[in-house]
Amino acid sequence: MLKRVPAVVTILLTVVFCAVFYYFNNEVCFSHRKIANVAQSTRIFKEENKKYAFFIGVKKCGTTALKTFIGLHSEIHPIYPDPHACDTPFEPFNKRLMEALTKKKYVFVADNRCMLNNEAFERYQRPSKIIVLLCDPVRRAFSDFKHFMKKGYLPPNSSFTNVVQDALNFLKNTSKDAKMWENYMKNIRQVAPFEYSIVSTGIYVMFMQEFYDRYDQQDILILSGEELRNDPGSSLEKLQTFLDVKQAITNEMFFKNRQTGFYCIRLQQYPEVCKLPRKTNESTLSADKESINNLKKFYKKYNKQLFNLTRREFKWL
Ligand SMILES: Nc1ncnc2c1ncn2[C@@H]1O[C@H](COP(=O)(O)OS(=O)(=O)O)[C@@H](OP(=O)(O)O)[C@H]1O
C-alpha cells in the first residue's frame, strides 16, 4: 500500500499542474489579450477619431430598413452580416469591429438581440452612440408572430389568439413577483417558451431603463418605427444629425415601391433598384380584435412608464 503513495502523489501533482497550466493559458492569457485589444481599440478611437454606433433595434420595428438606408452613407460602414455582438464571445466581434474601423469614420453595428441582453455590450469598447427604434408594441407583436410562423418556430396550426393569451397569462402572473419578473426579463430565452417574447419584447421600458442607467441621455437617440415607415427622410435626417455626419441621405432620394407599399431609396448609380427585401405574402394570418384589445390594455401601463422615462410621447395608446 505504502509503495503506491508516490504514484498517487505524482498523479495528484500532475492534475494540479495541468489545472494551473490550463487556467493561465486560457483565462489569464485570454483576459490579457482582451485588455490589449481594448487598449488598441481605445487608441484607434482617440487618435484616429473613429467612432462606432450601436443600433439595438427593436426587432420588427424596421431595423432592416434603417440599417439599409444609413448603410448607404459614405462616412458610415455597417457591419454585415449582423455580428450578433451580444451573443458571441468577445474576440470574434472585436476583430470585426477593428477591421471595420479601418474602412470608414463611423462603424454601424446592428443587433436587435442586445435589447434582450443589454449588459453584453459592456464587454466591448463603449459605443459612442446608441440608436433605438421603437414602434407600436401591438403591431410589433403581430409582425413578430408572422415572423415566427414564417420561420417555423411555432407549430403550423398556431394562432395569434392562443399565443397572446398564453403569453399574457404567463406575464401577468410572473409580474406579481418582483424577483421572478426581473429573472424573466434578464433571461427571456431560458425562463419561458421563447414565443412569449412576441409579447414581452414590447415592454420597452424594462429594457430602456437599463440603457438610461448606463448611458448619457444625449448619447441615446430614439427613433419611431411609424415615422420611418411613413416619412423615412425625417428619420434619416435625425439620425445623421445625431451621428454628426453630413446630410447625405435626403428626403428626395426616397420613393414608394408600388408593389410593397414601402419606401425604398433611389441612388444615382442604381436609379430604380429597391434596396429592401420584398414584402412576403402572409395574408392568411390574422389578428383578432380581442387579442389586440388585450394587448393594448396590457401595454398601457408600461407605455406610460416609457413616456415618462424618455420624456417622449408616442401615439400608440
Ligand atoms: N421601408 C421599409 N421597407 C420594409 N419594411 C419596412 C420599411 N419601413 C418600415 N418597415 C417595417 O419593418 C418591419 C420589419 O422590421 P425589421 O426589419 O426590424 O424585422 S427583423 O427584425 O429584421 O425581422 C416590417 O414589418 P412587417 O410588414 O410586419 O414585416 C415593416 O412594417
The ligand as a Tripos MOL2 file, in Angstrom:
@<TRIPOS>MOLECULE
LIG
   31    33     1     0     0
SMALL
NO_CHARGES

@<TRIPOS>ATOM
      1 N1        -39.0290   50.9050  -45.9630 N.pl3     1 LIG1
      2 C1        -39.3870   49.7740  -45.4050 C.ar      1 LIG1
      3 N2        -39.3030   48.6040  -46.0650 N.ar      1 LIG1
      4 C2        -39.6720   47.4280  -45.4840 C.ar      1 LIG1
      5 N3        -40.1380   47.3390  -44.2290 N.ar      1 LIG1
      6 C3        -40.2530   48.4820  -43.5300 C.ar      1 LIG1
      7 C4        -39.8890   49.7210  -44.0740 C.ar      1 LIG1
      8 N4        -40.0980   50.6630  -43.1370 N.ar      1 LIG1
      9 C5        -40.5920   50.0410  -42.0730 C.ar      1 LIG1
     10 N5        -40.7060   48.7200  -42.3030 N.ar      1 LIG1
     11 C6        -41.2220   47.7280  -41.3390 C.3       1 LIG1
     12 O1        -40.1810   46.8600  -40.9520 O.3       1 LIG1
     13 C7        -40.8100   45.6870  -40.4540 C.3       1 LIG1
     14 C8        -39.7480   44.6040  -40.3270 C.3       1 LIG1
     15 O2        -38.9190   45.0030  -39.2630 O.3       1 LIG1
     16 P1        -37.4340   44.5320  -39.0430 P.3       1 LIG1
     17 O3        -36.6190   44.8040  -40.2350 O.co2     1 LIG1
     18 O4        -36.9830   45.1550  -37.7720 O.co2     1 LIG1
     19 O5        -37.6150   42.9770  -38.8680 O.3       1 LIG1
     20 S1        -36.4670   41.9710  -38.4170 S.O2      1 LIG1
     21 O6        -36.2730   42.1950  -37.0070 O.2       1 LIG1
     22 O7        -35.2750   42.2360  -39.1890 O.2       1 LIG1
     23 O8        -37.0420   40.6380  -38.6770 O.3       1 LIG1
     24 C9        -41.9200   45.4200  -41.4280 C.3       1 LIG1
     25 O9        -42.9630   44.7750  -40.7340 O.3       1 LIG1
     26 P2        -43.8890   43.6730  -41.4500 P.3       1 LIG1
     27 O10       -44.6000   44.3750  -42.5460 O.co2     1 LIG1
     28 O11       -44.8050   43.1460  -40.4080 O.co2     1 LIG1
     29 O12       -42.9420   42.6070  -41.9300 O.co2     1 LIG1
     30 C10       -42.3320   46.8260  -41.8910 C.3       1 LIG1
     31 O13       -43.5080   47.2420  -41.3030 O.3       1 LIG1
@<TRIPOS>BOND
     1     1     2 1
     2     2     3 ar
     3     2     7 ar
     4     3     4 ar
     5     4     5 ar
     6     5     6 ar
     7     6     7 ar
     8     6    10 ar
     9     7     8 ar
    10     8     9 ar
    11     9    10 ar
    12    10    11 1
    13    11    12 1
    14    11    30 1
    15    12    13 1
    16    13    14 1
    17    13    24 1
    18    14    15 1
    19    15    16 1
    20    16    17 2
    21    16    18 1
    22    16    19 1
    23    19    20 1
    24    20    21 2
    25    20    22 2
    26    20    23 1
    27    24    25 1
    28    24    30 1
    29    25    26 1
    30    26    27 2
    31    26    28 1
    32    26    29 1
    33    30    31 1
@<TRIPOS>SUBSTRUCTURE
     1 LIG1         1 GROUP 0 **** ****
